[in-house]
Each structure stands twice: as C-alpha cells, then as structure tokens.
Amino acid sequence: MRILLTGANGQVGWELSNRGAKRGLEILALDRSALDITDTISVRREVNRPGVSLVVNAAGYTAVDEAESEPELAFAANRDGPAYLASACGKAGIPLVHISTDYVFDGQKKGAYLVTDPVSPLSVYGKSKAAGEVEVRKHLREYLILRTGWVYGIHGHNFVKTMLRLGREREVVQVVTDQYGCPTFAADLAETILRIATQFLEGGQVHWGTYHYCGKGVTSWHGFAEEIFRLASGYESLKVKRVEPISTSEYPTPAQRPASSILDCSVLEHTFHIHPQPWAESLAQMLEMLLSVENSKIS
Ligand SMILES: NC(=O)c1ccc[n+]([C@@H]2O[C@H](COP(=O)([O-])OP(=O)(O)OC[C@H]3O[C@@H](n4cnc5c(N)ncnc54)[C@H](OP(=O)(O)O)[C@@H]3O)[C@@H](O)[C@H]2O)c1
C-alpha cells in the first residue's frame, strides 16, 4: 500500500513526506523534477506504479501575484495537472487527495466560508485553483478536496520567514491590516492529510468530498506579524520596534486578494474528528522548531 505524493519539495509536500515516513507509511515522494503533473503521460505512468493505492497532490503553482502575468502556467499546474491526476486515479480506481485554497472565495462574506458556499475567485491563481476543483470532481467520485489558507512551514518561502527577515533588518515594518484569514501550519495540514490517509489505508470508511482545514481562530496579516515578532523575540533580539498597520490600498499588488478568507472547518471536524489547534499555538511550535535550530547553529 503506497501513497504517491506529488509536489514533495513544497511546504506541505515536504511535511507529508517526512511525517509520513515517521508514521511508517510507504510514500513515493516525487518532486517536480521526478513528476511534472502537467505531463499527462508521466502522471499516468506514476499513478499506475505497482502498489499505489492513494494519490496526494501537494503540487501547485502558488505564486499568487506572478500568476496574473503568466496565467497559462498557473492553469497548467492548478487545473490541468489535477485533471490528469484525477483522470488517471479514476481509471485506476484510486482516490485522490487534492489541496485547494481559500482564494477560491471573493472575501465579501461576513463570517466564515462554508464548504457549500459558491466560489467566486478574484485572482488568476484563485480561478486556476477553482478550475482544478471542478476537474477533480468531474473525473472522480473518491476525492478529498481540502481547502486551506495562509500556509507557512519550516521548509520553503512564506510570510513567517519574510517577517523574520524584515524584523531583523528594519525598525518599522508595515503590514496590511484589512485582510483577515486563518494561518495554517503546513505540519498541521500534513498531519490531517496523513490521518485521513491512514484511515483509508487501514480499510476504514472515508467520506469523500470537499472540506476546509485551517488553523483555529482569525487574524489579519498585521496581527499575524505582531504575533510572529512577539514569539520570535523569545529566541533572539529583533531590530523591529513597531508594526505599522496599513490598508490594502496602501500596498497594491498585481493580484487582488479576498478581504476575508475565513474557512469554517466544522464539516471536517464532525466527519473526521480532527480539531485544528489555535493558529498562535501552531505558530509557536513552528518558531520553536525553526529558531531553536537556527540559534543552535549560530552558537
Ligand atoms: N501557500 C499557501 O499559503 C497556500 C494557501 C492555500 C492553499 N495552498 C495550496 O496548498 C498546496 C501546497 O502549497 P505549498 O504552500 O506547499 O506550496 P509550495 O511550497 O509552493 O509547493 C508547491 C510545490 O509544487 C511544485 N510544483 C509546481 N508546479 C508543478 C508541476 N507542474 N508539477 C509538479 N510539481 C509542481 C513546486 O515545485 P517548484 O518548487 O519546483 O516550483 C513546489 O515544490 C497547493 O495546492 C496550494 O495551492 C497554499
């Protein structure tokens, strides 16, 4: 019983690969150089390898702003790749776990988005991910689409690492305060996927479908940054003295982002009995892993 993992060198893919191996799962972890999911022939070949009984797609085009100027690349990885994977899985009778995003919503809703809320993406990235969801549902009955948001991990580039860099360089850091979401630690998301994967591999019944998973609680990018600096100051002396709140209009980006992309995770909680932990607790764990290792290298 093997899990085929795509995008194994991404933030989430790296956690899946490492944590899956620690759980004793047999994971065929393929990074982009080993499997480009936009190559339909390679996708079919890998999905049909002997023993593969579940596919987890952690690959994706995630450069939200760059996607505005290269939509064909975003759609190839986020719509066509999942379509090839879902089609190959359908033919082989294998389920697919696919990761999607809060950016399929337009952010106008007051309150958290339910899995049943209609999608209305604002950006090329969001549109390409929404199109990927459609493809997965079209080709397969046994799929798990997990929408998540504001992902950060030990491995790869993310908001937490950008803030740490700025906090070491500058006394004042400006951060957007009128966008709200739920920061999600890649390790927590990976653990959730692995728990569901294990349930399936052990012969348990899995209720396939679309779910939301993100850290518990809501914050703004500004609130997220303040908590990063507060926690990081326990490990090192940062230069930053003030986190200045700014509005989205003061920080124009090529891609429009939802003002509020809070995800309601209750369906996943009730179905799988998995309960996301408060986002600030996960952040504290991530910073401990990251900064205690970094500081031990320095000393
Ligand atoms: N990051 C977030 O805040 C966020 C939020 C919501 C949802 N998500 C979703 O979560 C999933 C994982 O995201 P992440 O944060 O782990 O992203 P990531 O760190 O950017 O990892 C994505 C990985 O996919 C690989 N990839 C890109 N195109 C590929 C292709 N055509 N074939 C095979 N691999 C390809 C990338 O390889 P290269 O490094 O070689 O490009 C990278 O290793 C994605 O589906 C993303 O849309 C992410």
PDBQT file of the ligand as one rigid body, heavy atoms in Angstrom, charges set to zero:
ROOT
HETATM    1  N1  LIG A 301       0.947  28.617   0.441  1.00  0.00    +0.000 N 
HETATM    2  C1  LIG A 301      -0.278  28.975   0.800  1.00  0.00    +0.000 C 
HETATM    3  O1  LIG A 301      -0.479  29.959   1.520  1.00  0.00    +0.000 OA
HETATM    4  C2  LIG A 301      -1.466  28.166   0.347  1.00  0.00    +0.000 A 
HETATM    5  C3  LIG A 301      -2.746  28.602   0.736  1.00  0.00    +0.000 A 
HETATM    6  C4  LIG A 301      -3.836  27.844   0.328  1.00  0.00    +0.000 A 
HETATM    7  C5  LIG A 301      -3.679  26.697  -0.422  1.00  0.00    +0.000 A 
HETATM    8  N2  LIG A 301      -2.421  26.328  -0.811  1.00  0.00    +0.000 N 
HETATM    9  C6  LIG A 301      -2.303  25.137  -1.648  1.00  0.00    +0.000 C 
HETATM   10  O2  LIG A 301      -1.577  24.147  -0.940  1.00  0.00    +0.000 OA
HETATM   11  C7  LIG A 301      -0.828  23.342  -1.856  1.00  0.00    +0.000 C 
HETATM   12  C8  LIG A 301       0.605  23.249  -1.390  1.00  0.00    +0.000 C 
HETATM   13  O3  LIG A 301       1.093  24.574  -1.266  1.00  0.00    +0.000 OA
HETATM   14  P1  LIG A 301       2.510  24.917  -0.653  1.00  0.00    +0.000 P 
HETATM   15  O4  LIG A 301       2.332  26.083   0.242  1.00  0.00    +0.000 OA
HETATM   16  O5  LIG A 301       3.161  23.681  -0.154  1.00  0.00    +0.000 OA
HETATM   17  O6  LIG A 301       3.198  25.437  -1.980  1.00  0.00    +0.000 OA
HETATM   18  P2  LIG A 301       4.735  25.433  -2.435  1.00  0.00    +0.000 P 
HETATM   19  O7  LIG A 301       5.604  25.473  -1.235  1.00  0.00    +0.000 OA
HETATM   20  O8  LIG A 301       4.829  26.481  -3.471  1.00  0.00    +0.000 OA
HETATM   21  O9  LIG A 301       4.882  23.995  -3.086  1.00  0.00    +0.000 OA
HETATM   22  C9  LIG A 301       4.289  23.668  -4.293  1.00  0.00    +0.000 C 
HETATM   23  C10 LIG A 301       5.172  22.647  -4.940  1.00  0.00    +0.000 C 
HETATM   24  O10 LIG A 301       4.567  22.267  -6.180  1.00  0.00    +0.000 OA
HETATM   25  C11 LIG A 301       5.619  22.147  -7.125  1.00  0.00    +0.000 C 
HETATM   26  N3  LIG A 301       5.099  22.298  -8.482  1.00  0.00    +0.000 N 
HETATM   27  C12 LIG A 301       4.739  23.420  -9.137  1.00  0.00    +0.000 A 
HETATM   28  N4  LIG A 301       4.329  23.121 -10.366  1.00  0.00    +0.000 NA
HETATM   29  C13 LIG A 301       4.455  21.784 -10.500  1.00  0.00    +0.000 A 
HETATM   30  C14 LIG A 301       4.224  20.866 -11.549  1.00  0.00    +0.000 A 
HETATM   31  N5  LIG A 301       3.773  21.282 -12.734  1.00  0.00    +0.000 N 
HETATM   32  N6  LIG A 301       4.450  19.553 -11.339  1.00  0.00    +0.000 NA
HETATM   33  C15 LIG A 301       4.921  19.116 -10.147  1.00  0.00    +0.000 A 
HETATM   34  N7  LIG A 301       5.185  19.927  -9.121  1.00  0.00    +0.000 NA
HETATM   35  C16 LIG A 301       4.944  21.245  -9.294  1.00  0.00    +0.000 A 
HETATM   36  C17 LIG A 301       6.596  23.236  -6.769  1.00  0.00    +0.000 C 
HETATM   37  O11 LIG A 301       7.854  22.916  -7.331  1.00  0.00    +0.000 OA
HETATM   38  P3  LIG A 301       8.935  24.087  -7.599  1.00  0.00    +0.000 P 
HETATM   39  O12 LIG A 301       9.395  24.493  -6.239  1.00  0.00    +0.000 OA
HETATM   40  O13 LIG A 301       9.950  23.394  -8.420  1.00  0.00    +0.000 OA
HETATM   41  O14 LIG A 301       8.200  25.170  -8.301  1.00  0.00    +0.000 OA
HETATM   42  C18 LIG A 301       6.579  23.164  -5.252  1.00  0.00    +0.000 C 
HETATM   43  O15 LIG A 301       7.539  22.261  -4.761  1.00  0.00    +0.000 OA
HETATM   44  C19 LIG A 301      -1.008  23.989  -3.235  1.00  0.00    +0.000 C 
HETATM   45  O16 LIG A 301      -2.016  23.306  -3.922  1.00  0.00    +0.000 OA
HETATM   46  C20 LIG A 301      -1.505  25.385  -2.912  1.00  0.00    +0.000 C 
HETATM   47  O17 LIG A 301      -2.305  25.911  -3.941  1.00  0.00    +0.000 OA
HETATM   48  C21 LIG A 301      -1.305  27.012  -0.424  1.00  0.00    +0.000 A 
ENDROOT
TORSDOF 0
